[in-house]
Every structure is written in C-alpha cells, then in structure tokens.
Amino acid sequence: MPSETLTITDNRTGKSYEVPIQDETIRATDLRKIRVNPEDFGLMTYDPAFMNTAACKSTITFIDGDIGILNYRGYPIEQLAEQGSYLETAYLLWHGQLPTAAQLAAFTETINANLALPENFNRLFDGFGRDVHPMSLLMAGFAGLSSAYPDAKKVLDKECRTRQIYRGIAQAMTMGAWSYRHRKGLPMVAPRPDLSFAANFLYMLFEKVPDPRLARAVDVLFILHADHEQNCSTSTMRLVGSSQADPFSALSAAVAALYGPLHGGANEAVLKMLRQIGNVENIPSFIEKVKAGEGRLMGFGHRVYKNYDPRARIIKRTSEEVFEVTGKNPLLEVATELEKIALHDEYFIKRKLYPNVDFYSGVIYEALGFPTELFTVLFAIPRVSGWLSQWEELMCDEDQKIGRPRQIYLGEGKRDYVPVADRK
C-alpha cells in the first residue's frame, strides 16, 4: 500500500525530504526544513490571493466548483432552499444538525427576543446623513454593538459566545431594515414576533405584511447567501477573530470586505449591464463586444464554480414565483435570452463561464422594491449566520492561532542612515 507521504528533492542540494500528506494536503510549515544552509529560514509557498492554500479545517460548507455542488453541513443547497427555512438553515450552520420542531421553535423565539437594538442605538444612525450607503451604516452598527455589549469580549466563554451569536443573527436584520428607513427619512418599524424572519424583515422595511410568496422568495435568497466557505469576507471574519477580538468587531470587518464591488456588489453590476443592453435585439452585438475585450459579461463565471452555480438555478426558479405577484421585470427577458445565448456560445463554454448567484438576484431584488444600494445589505444579513458559525468553529479549533501571513521580502538590504544635510 502506498505511503501517505510526499517526497521532495531539492535540486539545489540533492537532499530529499519526506512530508506527510493528510486530507490531501501538506502542512506549509513542513517545508521549512527544506533549506540550503542551516541558518536559512526555510522554504515557503508563494500564493497571492490564497488560490491554493487552506487556512483552516472546517465542517460547515462543502463546495465542488467543477460539478456545481454546494452543501451546508452535508445537506444539498437545493433541498434546503426547497424544503427549509432561513432560521432552520442558520441553526444548521451553527449547530451542525437540523433542528427538531421544538428546537426550531425555541431558536426562533430567542431570535425574536433579540431583534430589538440596544437602547438609544438610533443616535448612532442619526449621526449619518440621509445619503449614506446602507453598508456604511451596517459597518458602523456592528462596531456600535461592540460597545453596547461589553460582555462580547469574553470570546473564550461558550455561554457568552452563544448570546452574541443570537444577537448578531437577529440584529443584523434589524439594522438592515433601519438603514433603509434612515435613508428614506422614515421612522423605525418595530418587529412583529408573529411573522417569519423574512416576512418580519419586509414588514420592517415597508410597514405592511408582505404577500407570503414574496416572503418565501426572500427566505430562499437568505438561505442561498447564508454561507459560502472561505471567501474574502469569511476569511476576514476568521482573521480578525483569530486575535480574539469580540465578534461584533469581526462582523464589522467582514461587512467591510463584503462591501467591495468584487465581492458583494456584483448583482448591482449585472443590473447595470442589463440596462445598458436595453432589449433582446441588442444582445448579439453586446456579446461580440465582450469577445473583443470591450466589455464584461457580468454575473457569469466564479472564482470557485467552473460549472453552473447551483444557487443560480434556484434563484431563476424563485424569480418566476416573484413575478407572479409583482409582474415581470422587463430586464428578465433580456437576462433570460442573454443566458441562453451565452450558454450555447463556444467562447463562453470554453472559458467555463456559467451564470452565478448574482445573475438573477438583482432582478428579483428590484422586483421586490429594494433600491440597488440595499442589495449588498441583503447579502450581508443572512451571511451573518455563516460568519458567526465560522467564528464559533474558529474559537473551538485548537490548531488556530492569531493569523499572521508571511511575505517574500524583495526590498533593499541593510543600509546606513545618512543625516538629512548629507543626502544627495
């Protein structure tokens, strides 16, 4: 039987080294023993953007991008979206198992009990102008919760961590609704414990009980966005959390990472592209421009998925239910035809460019009445459950230490200081 090791020969010295393989990986620190001289630091890997570096072991989310699989704790995303609810999914991500009916009822009750923000919290938002981006308010809001809940600093206390996770999942939704109301100059709407999580969110936004089909669509979108393995914002959550900062400070940093247009703002870019195309007749000329390098096909392709993003299929189905209530968004016809043409074009097939989660989500959000500046907040609210589940896993992982990536120094060697009068 072959040995679970890797033999590396250093052609500089002729020496060979045997490195253990575990879970299809080698430990980067095992490369340190490969050196030319005893005083050398040892070999490192150079991996910009962490394209092939595992920074943690996790049991939360599994992705196989080559064949288009996304599972939460082993459950296919398709089954959770079709049969489950967002709070059920949040419980699953955190605890590792689907809740019983009694557990889900207790979980929902505790979430509802934590929806209200701390006393006088409105003063924080009142310090911002009406034109501030909602993601800025969400970042500031989580930073504010860090001060409002000083017990959150006890990150090694499991009972204390549990309180913060309930607060984070619940109050992310409340702050998201508040950010919308603040921009509109409208008073905050108190939550209703008799409504589902998604229905409550829509009620707090628009001050009316939503059509159940629309509430269900938002719930599905929340499920799809709840976690996505070690992406930029999740890695940020873990990195900040590794310093044992409180979870609200780490959440503020994760929101900042998500705020970037390369991460959370892609669905807004899709809408902009669809509007530029205008109508179905303009699609062929637009595609030719993309092939010529004169534009980008937004909402296609993904860092992980080299196949059809499974979330995109679910969102496409969900859009049909939404448009039964709202009427069709005229951009949907453009999006559907654009997808159809691109999926049969050898140029895009060869490059493995398939629709991702952002391609249809913006069209749905717009139909639901959300302004484009709120789109990334809609991404962030459910992702808080994933971020906090990843943070809890980090806190319980004995392998983890404070994050501290290495660098390859290519700057000047040792130089002597020259007094300013003597410099030329």
N, C-alpha and C positions, 0 to 999 in steps of 0.2 A: 504494500500500500504506500503511495507517495507521501512524503513528509510534508506537513503544513508549514513549509518554510520557503523563503526566497533567498537564493544565493546570489550575491552581488560581487562582481570582480572589479576592483579599482585598477584600471589600466595605467594609472599614474605610478602605482607602487607594485602592482602584480598581486596584491593581497586580496583574498576572498573573505566575504563576511556572510554569515547565515542569519537571516532576520525572520522572526516568527510571523506567520500570517494568521490573523484571527478575524472572522466575519468579513473575509475578502478585503482586509486592509492590513497595512503595516503601520506601526507607530512611528511617527515622524522622528521622535527622539531616538529611536534605534539607529537612525542614520548618523547620529552624532559620533558614533565610534569609528566612522569612516573618515580618516584624516591622513594627511601626508606626514605631518610632524606631530609629535606628542603635544606641543603647545597650541596646535590649531584648534579652532572652535569645533570643527567637525562639519560634516555635510548637512546642508539644509535643502528644503524644497522651495522653489520659487513658483508661487501660484497666485498671480493677480486675480482679484475678484473671487477667489476661492472656487475656481472652476472644478477642482478635483480634490478638495480637502474636506474631510469630515471632522467637524469641531466638537461633536457630541455623539452619544448613543441615545436613541430615543425610541419610545414605543407608541408614539402618538399618531403620526401621519405617515403613510406609505405612498410614494408616487413611483410609477413606472412610466416615464415620459415617452418611451419608444412605442408602447402599445396603448397609451392613453388611459392609465389606471390611477385613480385617487381613492384611497381608503382612509377612513378615520378609525383608529383602533381595530382595524381589520374589516370594518363594515364598508362596503362599496358606497361611494357618494350617491350613486343612483338610487339605492334603496333608502338611504336616509332622507334624500330630498323628496322621494315619492311617498314615503310612509311616516316619516318622523316629523319632529318639530325642532325649532332652533334651540329652545331651552333643553330639550332632550339631548340634542347634539352637544350643547355646552357641558351638560352633566357627563356625557360620554367622554369628551375630550379630557375633562378634569379627572374623573374617577376611573376611567378605563373600561367601564361596563355600562350598558344601557340601564337606566333606572327602572325599578318596578313602578307600578302605578302609585303606590304610597310614597316612594322616594321622589318621584317626579312632582307629586302634589306638594310635598314638603319643600322641595327645591324651589318650585315656582312661588310658593308662599314666602320663602325667605328672600328671593329676588325682589318680589313686590314690596316687601318690607324695607328694602334698601334703595328703592328708586328715588326717594327724596334726597336732594343735595343738602350739605351742611347748612346750618343757619347762617343767614346773611351772605350766602355764596353769590347771590345776584350782584353784589357790589363789585365782584371781580369782573363780570362781563360788562357791567355798566361803565367800566373804565375804558372800554374799547369803542371806537366809532362804529356806525351802522354799516360801513362798507368793508369791515374787516372780514377776511376769509374765515369760514367756519372751522377749517383745520387749525388756524391760529388760535381760535377760541378753545378748541379741544386740547391742544397742547398746553395752553395756559390753565385750562380746567384741571387736567391731571396733575400739573405742578401744584395747583392750589389744593388739591386733595391731599397731597403730600404734607402740606402744612396743617390742613384741617384734621387729619388723623395721625397724630404723632405716634400712636401705637404701631403704625405700619412699619416703623423702623425695626421692630423685633422680628426680623425675617427668619431667624432660626427657631422661632416658636410656631409650631404647626397650627395650634388653635388660633393664633394671631393671623397667620397667613390665610387661614380659611375665611376670617372676617373680611380681609381685604379683597379676596377673590370675589366674594358676594358683592361687595361694594363696587368693585371695578366693573363687573359684568352689568350690573343694574344701572349705575350712574353714568356709564358711557352712553347709554341710550338717552337718559335724561339730558345730559349735556349736549348731545347731538340735536335733540329737539329744541333745546334752549338756543343753540347757535342760530338755528333757522328763525325762530321767533325774534331774537335780538336784531337780526338783520332787517326784519320786516317792521321793527318798532312795535311789536305786539307783546302783550303780557304773557308770562309763562302759564301754561295749562297744566293743572295738577293731574297726575296719572290716575287711572281707574283700575283698581285691583281685579275687577270682574272681567277685564279684557285680556286677551293673549298678549304676549310680549310684542309681537309685530303690530297687532291692532292697537295696542296702547301707544306705540311709537307714532303711528299715523294719527291717532286721536290727539296726541300732544302737539303734533305739528299743525294740523288743520282744524282742530277743535270740533270734530264731528266723528261719529263712529263710522269706520270705513266699511265698504262692501266686503263681505267675507272672502271673496275671490281675490281682491286686492291685498288684503291682509295675508292671505296664504301665499301670494306671489312674493311679498316682502320676506315672509318667513323662509321660503325656499332660497331666496337670494342670500339671506343671512346664513343659512346652512352651508351654502356653497363657498362663502367667504370666511368661514369660521377659522380655518387653519390651512396652511399650505407648506408645511415642512420648514426648512431653514432658509427662508427667503431673506431679503435685506432687512425688513422691519423686525422679523422674528429673531434674526441674528443680533440685531441691535438690542432687543429686549433681553436676550441672554447675556450679551456682553456687558451691558450696564448692570444687569442683575448679578453678574459674577463679582462685582465689587461689594456686594451686599447692600447696595442702595435699596431704599424702600420701593415696592412695586409700582407706586404711582409715578415716581421719578423715572423709572424704567419705561413705563407706559407712555409718558410724555415724549421720551426719546424715540420710542417705536413709532408713535404718531408722526414725529418729525421725519423719520425715514420714509414712512408711507406717503407723506405729503409730496415727495419728489415726483415729477412727471413721468419718470421712467418706472415708477412702481405703482402708485395708486391713482395716477391721473390719466391712465391710458384710455378709459372709456369716454372721457371728455374729448380726447383727440379723435376717437372714432366718429363721434357725432360731428365734429368739425369737418372731418373728411367727407362724410356722407352729405353734409350741406354743400360742400364745395362741388361734389359731383352733381348734385341737384336733381337729376332724374335718370331713369334707366338708360335712355338713349346715349348719355354721356359716359357710360361705364367703359365701353371698349377703348375710347381714346384715353381715359384715365389709366387703364391698365397698361397701355402702351407707354405712357409717360413713366409709370413705375418701373417697367422693364428697362427703360432708357436711363434710369437713375435720376429722374426728375421729380420724384415724389416717393412716398412710402405708403404701403398698404397697411394701415393701422388696424389693430385688432386681429392680425394674423401673425402666427409664429409665437414662440415662447422659449424662454431660457431652458426650461425643463422638458416641455412636451414637444416631441417630434412626430406627433400624431394629433388627431382631433382631440382638443381639450374636452374631457368628459363633462366639465361644467358648462361648456358652451352648448352642448346638445340639450342639457336640462333647461337652460335659460331660453333656448329657442322654443321649446315646448311651452314653457311658462308664459312666454310673450303672447301666445295665442289666447290664453285664458285672460290675460290682462286686457287685450284689445277687444274682447267680447264686452267688457264693461266700459272702457274709455273710448272705443272707436280706434281704428288703425292710425298709427303714426305714419304719415306719408313717407318717412325715411325708411320704414320697414321694407317696402317694396324695393328700394334701392339696395338695402343691405342684403336681402334675400337673393336678388339677382347677382350682386357682386360676389357673394359667397359661391353661388352656383357656377359662375364663370371661372372664378379663381381655382376652385377645386378640380376643374377639368382642364386646366392650363398646365402644360408640361413645365413651364418656367417655375411655377409655384410648387408643383408636385415634386420636382427635382430638389427644391430647396426645403422641402418638408414644412411648408408654410400653411398651417391649418388655422381655422378660427379658434381664438382663445376666449376666455371668460368675459373679456371686455367688449367683444364684438357686438353682442346683443344687449348687454346690461344697460348701457347708456340709453338705448332706445326705449327700454322698459321704464327706466327711472324718469325719463322725460314724460312718458305717457302717464305716469303716476302723479305728475305735478311737481316733481322735485327740480329745483333750479340746478344748473350744472355745477355751481360751486359747492353744492352739498353732496355730490357724487362720492367724493373720497371719504367723507364722513360716513356715508352708508356702507362703505367698505370697512372702515375702522371699527364701527360699533360691534359687529359680530366678531371681528378679528381679535377683539379684546379677550374673548373666551379662549381663543387659541394661544395668544400671547401669555396669558396668565397660567394656562396649563403647561406651556413650555417652561415658564418661570418656576412653577412648582416642581417640575421634573428636575430642573437645574439645581434647586435648593436641596433636593434629596440625592443628588448624584455625587458620590464620594470621589469620583475621578476629577471633578471640576475644581478649578482654582480661578483666581482672578484672570480674566482674559488679557493676554499680552503678546500680540503677534510679533514676529521677528522681522527684520529688514535686511536688505543687501546694501551695505554702505558703499557708495561709489564716489564719495566726495574727496576733498583734499586730505592729504596725510598731515602729520604733525607740522605746525607752523609756529614760529615765534612771534609774539606780539611786537608791533612796531609803533612807537609813540606817534601821535597824530601829526606832530610837526615834521617828522622824518618820512612820512609816507609820500610816495610819488605816484 
